[in-house]
Amino acid sequence: MRKFVLALALLSSTSAAFAQQQQTIPGRPGTAEEQAACNRDVQRHCRSLIDQGDFVILACLKENRTKISAACDKVLKNHGQ
């Protein structure tokens, strides 16, 4: 019985992690909520840099910190940026 409970707990946590991954844009860091919080700011301030990679976009968001939304700013702060 103990092994069954452990296996069930493991399966449950694996399924939750898989479900969270499915909600995000493949190849992009962050949760779906974090991506949504910054999507508009990326489109507005960093559109010309989108094909240059995540680090370039991050630098752009940081350069435009005073112009980005409070939600996106919070995401950056939560990730130490």
DRENPA-3360 file (N, C-alpha, C; in nm, 2 decimals, always signed):
BEGIN
1 = MRKFVLAL = +0.08/-0.12/+0.00/+0.00/+0.00/+0.00/+0.09/+0.13/+0.00 ~ +0.19/+0.12/+0.08/+0.28/+0.24/+0.09/+0.35/+0.27/-0.05 ~ +0.39/+0.17/-0.12/+0.45/+0.19/-0.25/+0.34/+0.25/-0.35 ~ +0.22/+0.21/-0.34/+0.11/+0.26/-0.43/+0.09/+0.41/-0.40 ~ +0.09/+0.45/-0.28/+0.07/+0.59/-0.25/+0.19/+0.67/-0.30 ~ +0.31/+0.62/-0.28/+0.43/+0.69/-0.33/+0.42/+0.70/-0.48 ~ +0.39/+0.60/-0.55/+0.38/+0.60/-0.70/+0.27/+0.70/-0.74 ~ +0.16/+0.70/-0.67/+0.05/+0.79/-0.71/+0.09/+0.93/-0.69;
9 = ALLSSTSA = +0.16/+0.96/-0.58/+0.21/+1.10/-0.56/+0.31/+1.14/-0.66 ~ +0.40/+1.05/-0.70/+0.49/+1.08/-0.81/+0.42/+1.10/-0.94 ~ +0.33/+1.02/-0.98/+0.25/+1.04/-1.10/+0.18/+1.17/-1.10 ~ +0.12/+1.21/-0.99/+0.05/+1.33/-0.97/+0.14/+1.45/-0.99 ~ +0.26/+1.45/-0.93/+0.35/+1.56/-0.95/+0.40/+1.57/-1.09 ~ +0.43/+1.46/-1.15/+0.48/+1.46/-1.29/+0.37/+1.51/-1.38 ~ +0.25/+1.47/-1.36/+0.14/+1.52/-1.45/+0.12/+1.67/-1.43 ~ +0.13/+1.72/-1.31/+0.12/+1.87/-1.29/+0.23/+1.94/-1.36;
17 = AFAQQQQT = +0.35/+1.89/-1.35/+0.46/+1.95/-1.42/+0.44/+1.95/-1.57 ~ +0.40/+1.84/-1.62/+0.37/+1.83/-1.77/+0.26/+1.93/-1.81 ~ +0.16/+1.94/-1.73/+0.05/+2.03/-1.76/+0.09/+2.17/-1.77 ~ +0.18/+2.21/-1.67/+0.23/+2.34/-1.67/+0.32/+2.37/-1.79 ~ +0.40/+2.28/-1.83/+0.48/+2.29/-1.95/+0.39/+2.31/-2.08 ~ +0.28/+2.24/-2.08/+0.20/+2.25/-2.20/+0.13/+2.39/-2.21 ~ +0.12/+2.46/-2.10/+0.06/+2.59/-2.11/+0.15/+2.70/-2.15 ~ +0.28/+2.67/-2.16/+0.38/+2.78/-2.20/+0.41/+2.77/-2.34;
25 = IPGRPGTA = +0.47/+2.87/-2.40/+0.51/+2.87/-2.53/+0.64/+2.79/-2.54 ~ +0.64/+2.68/-2.63/+0.76/+2.59/-2.63/+0.88/+2.68/-2.66 ~ +0.99/+2.64/-2.59/+1.12/+2.71/-2.61/+1.13/+2.84/-2.54 ~ +1.03/+2.89/-2.47/+1.03/+3.01/-2.40/+1.03/+2.99/-2.25 ~ +1.12/+3.06/-2.18/+1.12/+3.04/-2.03/+1.00/+3.11/-1.97 ~ +0.97/+3.06/-1.85/+0.86/+3.12/-1.77/+0.73/+3.05/-1.78 ~ +0.64/+3.08/-1.69/+0.51/+3.02/-1.69/+0.43/+3.09/-1.80 ~ +0.31/+3.03/-1.83/+0.22/+3.10/-1.92/+0.18/+3.23/-1.87;
33 = EEQAACNR = +0.16/+3.25/-1.74/+0.12/+3.38/-1.68/+0.23/+3.48/-1.70 ~ +0.36/+3.44/-1.67/+0.47/+3.53/-1.69/+0.49/+3.57/-1.83 ~ +0.47/+3.47/-1.92/+0.48/+3.51/-2.07/+0.37/+3.61/-2.11 ~ +0.25/+3.58/-2.06/+0.14/+3.68/-2.09/+0.16/+3.81/-2.03 ~ +0.22/+3.82/-1.92/+0.25/+3.95/-1.85/+0.34/+4.04/-1.93 ~ +0.44/+3.97/-2.00/+0.54/+4.05/-2.08/+0.52/+4.05/-2.23 ~ +0.42/+3.98/-2.28/+0.40/+3.96/-2.42/+0.38/+4.10/-2.49 ~ +0.28/+4.17/-2.43/+0.25/+4.30/-2.49/+0.37/+4.40/-2.49;
41 = DVQRHCRS = +0.45/+4.40/-2.38/+0.56/+4.49/-2.37/+0.67/+4.45/-2.47 ~ +0.69/+4.32/-2.49/+0.78/+4.27/-2.59/+0.74/+4.32/-2.73 ~ +0.61/+4.30/-2.76/+0.56/+4.35/-2.89/+0.57/+4.50/-2.90 ~ +0.55/+4.57/-2.80/+0.55/+4.72/-2.81/+0.69/+4.78/-2.81 ~ +0.78/+4.73/-2.73/+0.91/+4.79/-2.71/+1.02/+4.71/-2.78 ~ +1.01/+4.59/-2.81/+1.12/+4.50/-2.85/+1.09/+4.42/-2.98 ~ +0.99/+4.46/-3.05/+0.94/+4.38/-3.17/+1.05/+4.36/-3.27 ~ +1.13/+4.46/-3.29/+1.24/+4.44/-3.40/+1.35/+4.35/-3.35;
49 = LIDQGDFV = +1.35/+4.31/-3.23/+1.46/+4.22/-3.17/+1.41/+4.08/-3.15 ~ +1.28/+4.05/-3.18/+1.23/+3.92/-3.14/+1.31/+3.80/-3.20 ~ +1.36/+3.81/-3.31/+1.43/+3.70/-3.37/+1.58/+3.69/-3.32 ~ +1.62/+3.78/-3.23/+1.76/+3.78/-3.18/+1.78/+3.70/-3.05 ~ +1.67/+3.64/-3.00/+1.69/+3.56/-2.88/+1.64/+3.62/-2.75 ~ +1.62/+3.53/-2.65/+1.57/+3.57/-2.53/+1.65/+3.67/-2.45 ~ +1.79/+3.66/-2.46/+1.87/+3.75/-2.38/+1.87/+3.89/-2.44 ~ +1.85/+3.90/-2.57/+1.84/+4.03/-2.63/+1.71/+4.10/-2.59;
57 = ILACLKEN = +1.60/+4.01/-2.59/+1.47/+4.06/-2.55/+1.47/+4.11/-2.41 ~ +1.54/+4.03/-2.32/+1.55/+4.06/-2.18/+1.62/+4.20/-2.16 ~ +1.73/+4.21/-2.24/+1.80/+4.34/-2.23/+1.72/+4.46/-2.27 ~ +1.64/+4.43/-2.38/+1.55/+4.54/-2.43/+1.44/+4.57/-2.32 ~ +1.38/+4.47/-2.26/+1.29/+4.50/-2.15/+1.35/+4.58/-2.04 ~ +1.47/+4.54/-2.00/+1.54/+4.61/-1.90/+1.57/+4.76/-1.94 ~ +1.61/+4.78/-2.06/+1.63/+4.92/-2.11/+1.51/+5.00/-2.11 ~ +1.39/+4.94/-2.13/+1.27/+5.01/-2.13/+1.19/+4.99/-2.00;
65 = RTKISAAC = +1.26/+4.97/-1.90/+1.20/+4.94/-1.77/+1.09/+5.04/-1.72 ~ +1.12/+5.17/-1.75/+1.02/+5.27/-1.71/+0.90/+5.27/-1.79 ~ +0.90/+5.20/-1.91/+0.79/+5.20/-2.00/+0.70/+5.07/-1.99 ~ +0.76/+4.97/-1.93/+0.69/+4.84/-1.93/+0.58/+4.84/-1.83 ~ +0.49/+4.74/-1.84/+0.38/+4.73/-1.75/+0.43/+4.68/-1.61 ~ +0.35/+4.71/-1.51/+0.38/+4.67/-1.37/+0.39/+4.52/-1.36 ~ +0.30/+4.45/-1.44/+0.31/+4.30/-1.43/+0.43/+4.25/-1.49 ~ +0.48/+4.30/-1.60/+0.61/+4.25/-1.66/+0.72/+4.29/-1.57;
73 = DKVLKNHG = +0.72/+4.41/-1.52/+0.83/+4.45/-1.42/+0.84/+4.35/-1.31 ~ +0.72/+4.31/-1.25/+0.72/+4.22/-1.14/+0.78/+4.08/-1.18 ~ +0.75/+4.04/-1.31/+0.81/+3.91/-1.35/+0.96/+3.92/-1.36 ~ +1.01/+4.03/-1.41/+1.16/+4.05/-1.41/+1.22/+4.05/-1.27 ~ +1.15/+4.13/-1.18/+1.20/+4.13/-1.04/+1.20/+3.99/-0.98 ~ +1.09/+3.92/-1.00/+1.08/+3.78/-0.95/+1.19/+3.69/-0.99 ~ +1.25/+3.72/-1.11/+1.36/+3.64/-1.16/+1.50/+3.71/-1.15 ~ +1.50/+3.80/-1.06/+1.63/+3.87/-1.02/+1.68/+3.96/-1.13;
81 = Q = +1.59/+4.02/-1.21/+1.64/+4.11/-1.32/+1.60/+4.25/-1.28;
% end
